[in-house]
């Protein structure tokens, strides 16, 4: 499908849509708890807390904040199914306990990949079952909402698309659908849900929120669809722009205020709108780098999607203060291989930081795909490599001016395991869909900008553009 097809959907009276949403947000008194399965979910928000653990006292801190929402980074996209079940049971218990202690009701958003990868439907099903067991809540449905404008991911006629060049490619035809761990076949979101739930929910029975109803501001009909939902049925939301999200959320709040209960499985844009997060200009160098800081920065490239490899190649056309260091992750196949590789590259990086250069550490572009057909074995090896890459940062004795982490699992391991961040403030975005944390006082390098660059976001020159901005 040609990308220009999006122009066929006109925007009618966005001012009245904003007014209707604003009124409903004033009537929406629930705390919004966003569970992020990798660190990239904060790519549309600013001045929001992201916590990196889910202990009861941590969750209670989130409930006591003035902000309407907070994030808990689970990093569960790197978990095996058994562990993500355990974690989500614990999170659900702590959310319920914090809700009771604060006297605040809540909704849960399971924020995940806009290209449909992740531990679905395990996570939302566990949350539903555990919360229902601990409270009087009974969830009517689950809202499937993978639209993400910054990443150019759109849902039209119930089919989810990813922009590729000047075309919209059905998600099931992309490289993401061939993921070794979270692969799938279906682009139609109803069929995708049926595929992932192994037929427990049928596409023909699901509820579909159409672009036609969203663009005609048919709030009443959308609300009727929501209030008709039963049995944790799936609600598929079409969207190509923020106005669609705004119309849906207006009807959603009305349905919730009439007693309906839902869990979201969404990408980042739904979070921004339901949280009432305003737009903020993109961050610039003076927002991130302290005047007089002469130390160079570090870029860690772990992602292996094609977009990242293209961006890395383009970065090599950058100015000469960028120094490239290859990390051979294939040494995972040798005893002690990764440890030796870490020991080799750390002093190289430290030298470049002292010289004021930007050290780019990147894993070999040849993927290491295991012969085994078992997804859990592939994930285990990927996690081991990511942890080794993150340990490079943990072993640095020289403070960088900034760190950029390329890839979701890579970002999480660096943020939590290497930098020791427990609570970060989301400063905003340096480019569309690319968020920046300001690290907390407890971290290895306090008050340092940590740029979380998703593997599948941006054009070919976006990584180079970010480096040029910071250099």
C-alpha positions in Angstrom: 0.0 0.0 0.0 1.3 3.4 -0.9 2.1 5.7 2.0 0.2 8.5 0.4 -3.1 6.7 1.1 -3.0 8.2 4.6 -3.9 11.6 3.0 -7.4 10.2 2.2 -8.4 10.5 5.8 -9.2 14.1 6.6 -9.1 15.8 10.0 -12.4 17.5 10.9 -12.6 20.0 13.8 -9.6 18.8 15.9 -10.3 21.7 18.3 -13.6 20.2 19.4 -11.9 16.8 19.8 -9.3 18.3 22.1 -12.0 20.1 24.1 -14.0 16.9 24.5 -10.9 14.9 25.6 -9.8 17.6 28.0 -13.2 17.6 29.7 -13.1 13.8 30.1 -9.5 13.8 31.5 -10.7 16.2 34.2 -13.2 13.5 35.2 -10.7 10.7 35.1 -9.3 10.1 38.6 -7.4 6.9 38.1 -3.7 6.4 38.5 -2.2 5.0 35.2 0.4 2.3 35.7 2.4 1.6 32.6 4.4 -1.6 32.5 7.1 -1.3 29.9 8.6 -4.4 28.5 11.7 -2.5 27.3 12.9 1.0 28.0 11.7 2.5 24.7 8.1 3.0 25.8 8.8 6.5 27.3 9.4 7.7 23.7 6.3 10.0 23.7 6.3 11.5 27.2 8.3 13.9 29.3 8.7 14.9 33.0 7.5 11.4 34.0 9.1 8.9 36.4 10.3 5.6 35.2 11.1 3.0 38.0 13.3 0.1 37.3 11.9 -2.3 39.9 8.4 -3.2 41.0 8.8 -3.6 44.8 5.8 -2.6 46.8 7.4 0.6 48.2 8.5 1.6 44.7 4.9 1.1 43.3 3.6 3.1 46.3 5.9 6.0 45.4 4.4 6.0 41.9 0.9 6.1 43.3 1.8 9.1 45.5 3.2 11.2 42.7 1.2 14.1 41.4 1.5 13.0 37.9 -1.4 10.9 36.5 0.9 8.1 35.3 4.3 6.5 36.0 6.3 3.8 34.3 7.6 0.5 35.6 10.4 -0.9 33.4 10.0 -4.7 33.5 12.2 -5.4 30.5 10.1 -8.5 30.1 10.7 -8.8 26.4 14.0 -10.5 27.5 12.2 -12.9 29.8 11.3 -16.5 29.3 7.5 -17.2 29.7 7.8 -18.8 33.1 9.7 -15.8 34.5 7.4 -13.2 33.0 4.4 -15.0 34.6 6.1 -14.8 38.0 7.1 -11.1 37.6 3.6 -10.0 36.4 1.9 -11.8 39.3 4.2 -9.9 41.7 3.6 -6.6 40.0 -0.2 -7.1 40.1 -0.1 -7.8 43.8 2.0 -4.7 44.5 -0.3 -2.5 42.3 -3.3 -3.7 44.2 -1.6 -3.1 47.6 -0.4 0.4 46.5 -3.9 1.2 45.3 -5.4 0.2 48.6 -2.8 2.1 50.6 -3.3 5.3 48.6 -7.0 5.0 48.1 -6.6 5.5 44.4 -8.1 3.3 41.7 -6.0 2.4 38.7 -5.8 1.2 35.1 -2.9 -0.9 33.7 -1.3 -0.3 30.4 1.0 -3.1 29.2 3.2 -1.1 26.8 4.9 -3.2 24.2 6.3 -3.2 20.7 4.5 -1.3 17.9 5.7 -4.1 15.6 3.9 -6.7 17.7 6.8 -8.5 19.4 6.7 -9.5 23.1 5.3 -12.0 25.6 1.7 -11.7 24.5 -0.9 -12.8 25.6 0.8 -14.2 28.7 1.4 -10.8 30.4 -2.0 -9.3 30.2 -3.8 -12.5 31.0 -1.7 -12.9 34.2 -2.4 -9.3 35.2 -6.1 -9.9 34.6 -6.3 -13.1 36.6 -4.2 -11.9 39.5 -6.0 -8.5 39.9 -9.4 -10.2 39.7 -8.4 -12.7 42.4 -7.2 -9.9 44.7 -10.0 -7.3 44.1 -13.6 -7.0 43.0 -12.5 -5.8 39.6 -13.8 -7.9 36.6 -12.2 -7.0 33.3 -14.6 -6.7 30.4 -12.0 -6.5 27.7 -8.4 -6.0 26.4 -7.6 -3.0 24.1 -5.1 -3.8 21.4 -3.6 -0.5 20.3 -0.2 -0.7 18.5 -0.4 2.6 16.6 2.8 4.6 16.9 3.1 7.7 14.8 6.8 8.4 15.6 7.7 5.0 14.3 5.3 5.2 11.4 3.2 2.2 12.5 -0.5 2.5 11.5 -3.6 0.3 11.7 -6.0 0.6 8.8 -9.1 -1.6 8.3 -7.8 -3.7 11.2 -4.5 -4.4 9.4 -1.3 -3.2 11.1 1.3 -1.6 8.8 4.9 -0.6 9.1 6.3 2.2 6.8 9.1 0.9 4.6 10.4 3.5 2.0 7.3 5.1 0.5 5.2 2.0 1.1 3.1 0.7 4.0 4.1 -3.0 4.6 1.7 -5.3 6.4 3.4 -6.1 9.7 3.3 -9.9 9.0 5.5 -9.3 6.0 8.2 -7.4 7.9 11.5 -8.7 9.4 9.9 -8.2 12.8 7.3 -10.9 12.1 10.3 -13.3 11.5 11.7 -12.6 15.0 13.3 -15.8 16.3 11.5 -15.5 19.6 8.3 -13.6 19.0 7.5 -14.2 15.4 4.0 -14.3 13.9 2.2 -14.6 10.6 -0.9 -12.4 10.8 -1.1 -8.7 9.9 -4.8 -8.4 10.6 -4.9 -7.6 14.3 -7.9 -9.8 15.0 -6.2 -12.7 13.3 -3.0 -11.9 15.2 -4.8 -12.1 18.5 -6.4 -15.4 17.4 -3.0 -16.7 16.4 -1.3 -15.6 19.6 -4.1 -17.0 21.8 -4.1 -20.2 19.9 -7.7 -19.8 19.0 -9.0 -19.0 22.5 -10.3 -15.8 21.1 -11.8 -15.7 17.6 -11.2 -12.8 15.2 -14.8 -13.0 14.1 -16.0 -12.3 17.6 -13.7 -9.4 18.4 -14.7 -5.7 18.5 -13.3 -3.3 15.9 -13.1 0.4 16.4 -13.1 1.8 12.8 -11.3 4.9 11.4 -14.7 6.0 10.0 -16.2 6.2 13.5 -13.1 7.8 14.9 -12.9 10.5 12.2 -16.6 11.3 12.3 -16.3 11.7 16.1 -18.9 9.1 16.7 -18.2 9.0 20.5 -21.5 7.4 21.3 -21.1 4.4 19.0 -17.5 3.8 20.2 -18.7 3.9 23.8 -21.5 1.5 23.0 -18.9 -0.9 21.5 -16.8 -0.7 24.6 -19.7 -1.1 27.0 -20.9 -4.2 25.1 -17.6 -6.0 25.7 -17.5 -9.1 27.9 -15.3 -12.0 28.7 -12.0 -10.2 28.2 -12.7 -10.0 24.5 -10.2 -8.1 22.3 -10.9 -4.6 21.1 -8.9 -3.6 18.0 -8.4 0.1 17.6 -7.6 1.5 14.1 -5.4 4.7 14.1 -3.3 6.7 11.7 -2.9 9.9 13.7 -3.2 11.3 17.2 -6.8 12.6 16.6 -7.9 8.9 16.4 -6.3 8.2 19.7 -8.0 11.3 21.2 -11.4 10.4 20.0 -11.0 6.8 21.3 -9.7 7.8 24.7 -12.7 10.2 25.1 -15.1 7.4 24.6 -12.9 5.0 26.7 -13.0 7.3 29.8 -16.8 7.6 29.5 -17.1 3.8 29.4 -14.8 3.4 32.4 -16.7 6.0 34.4 -19.8 3.9 33.8 -18.1 0.9 35.4 -16.3 -0.8 32.6 -12.8 -2.3 33.2 -10.1 -2.8 30.6 -6.4 -3.6 30.3 -4.4 -2.1 27.4 -1.8 -3.8 25.2 -0.5 -0.8 23.4 2.4 1.1 21.9 3.6 4.5 23.2 1.1 6.9 21.7 -1.9 5.6 23.7 0.0 6.3 26.9 0.7 9.9 25.9 -2.9 10.7 25.2 -4.6 9.0 28.2 -1.9 10.6 30.4 -2.7 14.1 29.1 1.0 14.6 28.2 1.6 17.8 26.3 3.9 18.2 23.4 7.4 19.4 24.1 10.2 20.6 21.7 12.9 18.2 20.9 15.9 18.3 23.2 19.1 20.1 22.1 22.7 19.9 23.1 22.4 22.6 25.8 19.6 20.6 27.5 21.8 17.6 27.8 25.5 18.5 28.0 26.8 20.7 30.8 28.9 23.6 29.7 32.6 22.9 30.1 32.1 19.1 30.0 34.9 18.0 27.6 34.6 14.3 28.0 33.5 12.3 25.0 30.4 10.2 24.8 29.7 6.5 24.3 27.4 4.7 21.9 26.6 1.1 22.4 24.9 -0.6 19.3 23.4 -4.0 20.1 20.3 -4.1 17.9 20.5 -6.2 14.7 17.4 -5.1 12.8 18.1 -3.8 9.3 17.3 -0.2 10.3 20.1 -0.2 12.9 22.7 -1.6 10.5 21.8 1.1 8.0 22.1 3.8 10.6 25.5 2.5 11.7 26.7 2.5 8.2 25.6 6.1 7.7 27.2 7.1 11.0 30.6 6.1 9.5 30.2 9.2 7.3 30.2 11.4 10.4 33.1 13.7 11.5 36.4 12.3 12.6 35.8 12.5 16.4 33.7 9.3 16.1 35.8 6.2 16.7 34.4 2.7 15.9 35.2 -0.4 18.0 33.7 -3.7 17.0 32.6 -6.1 19.7 32.7 -9.8 18.6 29.6 -11.3 20.2 30.2 -14.6 18.3 32.8 -15.3 21.0 29.8 -16.4 23.2 30.4 -19.8 21.7 33.8 -20.0 23.5 34.4 -20.4 27.2 35.4 -17.0 28.5 35.2 -15.5 25.1 32.8 -12.6 25.9 34.7 -11.8 29.1 37.9 -11.4 27.2 36.3 -9.2 24.6 34.9 -6.9 27.3 38.4 -6.7 28.8 39.8 -5.7 25.4 37.4 -2.9 24.5 37.0 -1.1 27.9 40.4 0.6 27.8 39.9 1.6 24.2 36.7 3.3 25.1 38.1 5.1 28.1 40.9 6.5 26.0 38.5 8.0 23.5 36.3 9.5 26.3 39.4 11.2 27.7 40.3 12.6 24.2 36.8 14.0 23.9 35.9 11.6 21.1 32.7 9.6 20.7 33.4 5.8 21.1 31.0 3.7 19.0 30.9 0.1 20.2 28.9 -2.1 17.9 28.3 -5.9 17.8 29.3 -7.7 14.6 26.6 -7.2 12.0 26.5 -10.9 11.2 23.7 -12.2 13.3 24.4 -15.2 15.6 21.4 -17.4 15.0 21.4 -20.7 16.9 20.7 -23.9 14.9 18.1 -24.9 17.5 14.5 -24.1 16.6 13.7 -23.5 20.2 12.9 -19.8 20.8 14.0 -19.9 24.4 17.5 -21.0 23.5 17.9 -18.1 21.1 16.6 -15.7 23.7 19.0 -17.1 26.3 22.0 -16.5 24.1 20.7 -13.0 23.1 20.4 -12.1 26.8 23.9 -13.4 27.6 25.4 -11.2 24.8 23.4 -8.2 25.9 24.5 -8.5 29.5 28.2 -8.7 28.3 27.8 -5.6 26.2 26.2 -3.8 29.2 29.1 -4.9 31.4 31.3 -2.7 29.3 29.6 0.4 30.7 29.7 -1.1 34.2 33.4 -1.4 34.0 34.1 2.2 32.8 36.2 4.2 35.3 35.9 7.4 33.2 32.6 9.3 33.2 31.2 9.9 29.6 29.5 13.1 28.7 26.5 10.9 27.6 25.6 7.4 26.6 23.5 6.3 23.7 22.2 2.7 23.8 20.8 1.3 20.5 18.2 -1.5 21.0 15.6 -2.2 23.6 17.3 -5.1 25.6 20.7 -3.4 25.3 19.2 -0.1 26.7 17.6 -1.9 29.6 20.7 -3.9 30.6 22.8 -0.7 30.5 20.3 1.4 32.4 19.6 -1.1 35.1 22.5 -3.5 35.4 25.4 -1.2 34.3 24.3 2.2 35.4 22.3 1.0 38.4 19.4 3.4 37.7 16.4 2.9 40.1 14.4 5.9 39.2 15.0 8.2 36.2 13.2 11.3 35.0 12.2 11.2 31.3 13.5 14.5 30.0 11.8 14.2 26.6 13.0 13.2 23.2 16.1 14.1 21.2 14.4 13.0 18.0 10.9 11.7 17.4 10.6 8.3 19.2 14.0 8.6 20.9 13.7 9.3 24.6 16.3 10.6 27.1 16.5 9.6 30.7 18.3 11.8 33.3 19.9 9.3 35.6 19.2 9.4 39.3 21.5 10.2 42.1 21.9 6.5 42.9 23.3 5.6 39.5 26.9 4.9 38.6 27.0 8.2 36.7 24.5 10.5 38.4 22.7 13.3 36.4 24.0 12.0 33.0 21.8 11.9 29.9 21.1 8.4 28.8 19.7 8.2 25.3 17.5 5.2 24.6 17.5 4.7 20.8 15.1 1.9 19.7 16.5 -0.4 17.1 13.6 0.1 14.7 13.1 3.8 14.9 14.3 6.7 12.7 15.6 7.0 9.1 19.0 6.0 7.9 20.6 9.3 9.0 18.9 9.6 12.4 21.8 8.2 14.5 24.2 10.4 12.6 22.0 13.4 13.2 21.9 12.7 16.9 25.7 12.4 17.1 26.1 15.6 15.1 23.8 17.4 17.5 25.8 16.2 20.5 29.3 16.4 19.1 
